[in-house]
Amino acid sequence: MKLTVEGLKDTAGWKKAGVAIPTYDISTVRAYTAKNPAWVHFGAGNIFRMFIGGIADKLLENGLTKTGIVCAETFSADIIEEIYKPYDNLVLGVTLNPDGSVSKQVIASLTEAIHSTPKATSNWARMKEIFANPSLQMISFTITEKGYALKNAAGEFFPYIVADMEGGPDKASSAMAQVTAFLLHRFQNGALPLAVVSMDNCSHNGEKLQNSVLTIAEEWCKRGFVSKEFIAYLNDEKKITFPWSMIDKITPRPSVEIGKQLEALGIEKMQPFVTEKKTFIAPFVNAEKPQYLVIEDKFPNGRPPLEKAGVYMTDRDTVNNVERMKVTTCLNPLHTALAVYGCLLSYTLIADEMKDKELSELVHRIGPVEGMPVVTDPKILSPKDFVNEVISVRLPNPFMPDTPQRIACDTSQKVGIRFGETIKSYVERDGNASKLEAIPLAIAGWCRYLLALDDKGNPFELSPDPMLEELTAQLKDIELGKPESYKGQLKPILSNENIFGSDLYKAGIGEKIEAMFCEEIVGTGAVRRTLQKYLKA
């Protein structure tokens, strides 16, 4: 069987393979969408293909919409040429269930795939045609947080952004410049309304997107490419909105083993491969089952009935609260604790850590026990149910190839949010955070991790972190097996409000973290013994 529109005619074969296929007429949907596009998405990667594409697919299956999604890729033409066109834009979605089973479905909601660039004149013309259409209601994005960035760490515009600003709308190359150019075309063709929706996994994503678009537009205005009226159009919420959102679904790179299983079922050409631009892709997407998408409901030209496909439509404050719940209490702090201790205890898979008595207890203490009393409750999702699902279903899933080494990246940039916010909440409520024990233990583990020696005394490579050089230099004189070598080297780190959001000594836990750290450097096996001491039932 082939994953093509023609191949789907073998309904008996797909049924035998256990793959659900669309019941709606694909050609009808594609023809209608071509004339009446309602939704364009930038960023043609995996989470979009399965999660966002799956939302549109569900609406089509239930007769709740007539249109699919137009996919636009500004970065990599090879994704379109190698993974969309040969498979008629179809996606085989594979859900990795915790019991080892998989659920499979063909998603056919991605009606058109375009490599968006002014160098491809026909593609550029088609994108402008779509943006001029009154039927267009929303554009969305999964281009990663760096896709919105215009400046480097020194605060200077990237050279390609400077080129976009100086070249104007007709020579736009970056995603942000292209979107601004297409919005200009929509303005020039009736100043039509539109929702511009980031679905990337970053804080205040709508604000980041809005700031980038406005910055480019204003730079173009300075250079005479656009009028002040266009700037006013972008700032008029009756015309253009930038809703915030929160997205959550673990979508790892496609598994070679899954590819083999699909081919064994008789489905042709399912193996993952690497494109010329080093993108690891496959005709299928594998992902966990749990998924959450919460969107601020500000759509000036209407929208598809997203809530009928499981999307939470709400206000901005609620979106912010859902994100805060996830990032500060129910998911991210647990991930970070598992990351640092996983490296120390030589684990290579998060799921395996959840079989570890002490580490499983650690995340339970951090989330349900210490985080829950001060959690931000968004009301539309239960924090208790969310964290229980994380601990009992998501983290233990052995078919999710997530590693502690990957999650340990940039920890210095994360601990202030992931642990610091809960610490500050305790200080605000009780005057100090001295009641906390598991969170200080996690922070002590991070400091111990920075010595780059595992619990057996073997060296390991620290994950990338912008503060790595500074932090390791601070701890360079501490020797494993010689607790007397500790002479207060943690104090500048634990008192650094730029790292933790507050001075942990003023919060009442600095000394506690130091004591835990000193226990973890007594010698080999000390990390395990320290965990056992503090995590007794």
Sequence and secondary structure as in RCSB ss.txt:
>XXXX:A:sequence
MKLTVEGLKDTAGWKKAGVAIPTYDISTVRAYTAKNPAWVHFGAGNIFRMFIGGIADKLLENGLTKTGIVCAETF
SADIIEEIYKPYDNLVLGVTLNPDGSVSKQVIASLTEAIHSTPKATSNWARMKEIFANPSLQMISFTITEKGYAL
KNAAGEFFPYIVADMEGGPDKASSAMAQVTAFLLHRFQNGALPLAVVSMDNCSHNGEKLQNSVLTIAEEWCKRGF
VSKEFIAYLNDEKKITFPWSMIDKITPRPSVEIGKQLEALGIEKMQPFVTEKKTFIAPFVNAEKPQYLVIEDKFP
NGRPPLEKAGVYMTDRDTVNNVERMKVTTCLNPLHTALAVYGCLLSYTLIADEMKDKELSELVHRIGPVEGMPVV
TDPKILSPKDFVNEVISVRLPNPFMPDTPQRIACDTSQKVGIRFGETIKSYVERDGNASKLEAIPLAIAGWCRYL
LALDDKGNPFELSPDPMLEELTAQLKDIELGKPESYKGQLKPILSNENIFGSDLYKAGIGEKIEAMFCEEIVGTG
AVRRTLQKYLKA
>XXXX:A:secstr
  SSTTGGG HHHHHHTTEE   S HHHHHHHHHHS  EEEE  SHHIIIIIHHHHHHHHHTTS S  EEEEESS
 HHHIIIIIGGGTT EEEEEE TTS EEEEEE  EEEEEE  TTSHHHHHHHHHHHT TT  EEEE S GGGG  
B TTS B HHHHHHHHH GGG  SHHHHHHHHHHHHHHTT   EEEEE SSSTTHHHHHHHHHHHHHHHHHHTTS
S HHHHHHHH TTTEE   EEEE       HHHHHHHHHTT SS   EE TT  EE SEEEE S  EEEEE   T
T    GGGGT EEE HHHHHHHHHHIIIIISHHHHHHHHHHHHHTT   HHHHTTSHHHHHHHHIIIIIIIGGG 
   SSS HHHHHHHIIIIITT TTS   HHHHTTTGGGTHHHHTHHHHHHHHHHHSS TT  HHHHHHHHHHHHT
T B TTS B      TTHHHHHHHTTT BTTBGGG SSTTHHHHT HHHHSS TTTTT HHHHHHHHHHHTSSTT
HHHHHHHHHT  
